[in-house]
C-alpha cells in the first residue's frame, strides 16, 4: 500500500469513528427522549443501537492503536485526536444514559 493510499484509508477510518460515534449520540438522545415519555422499551432499543455504533467506532480506534503498538509509523493527526475525543465523550454520554434508563425505570415501577 502506497503512503497516499495509507493516508486515505487512515482518514476514511478516522471519519468512520466520528460518524459512528455521532450516530450513537443521536440514538442516546432518542433514548433519553423515550425516558421522558416513559417509553422504556424504545429507550432500551435506542441504547442498544447506540451500543452497536460505539462498538464499530471503538474497533476502528483500537485497530489504529494496535498498528502503532506493533511498530507501524503512524503520523500524528488532529482529525484522529478529534475522533478519539468524540468517541470518549459519547461513550460517557452512553454510560450515563444507560444508567438513567435503569434508574428512572426502577423509580417508575416503585411509583406504580
WOTAMO-V534447 format. One record per helix or strand of 2 or more residues. SS is the DSSP state (H for helix, E for strand). FROM is the first residue (numbers start at 1). TO is the last residue. Records with the same first field share a line. If there is no record, write none. Layout:
SS: FROM-TO, FROM-TO
//
This chain:
H: 3-36, 40-69, 78-111
//
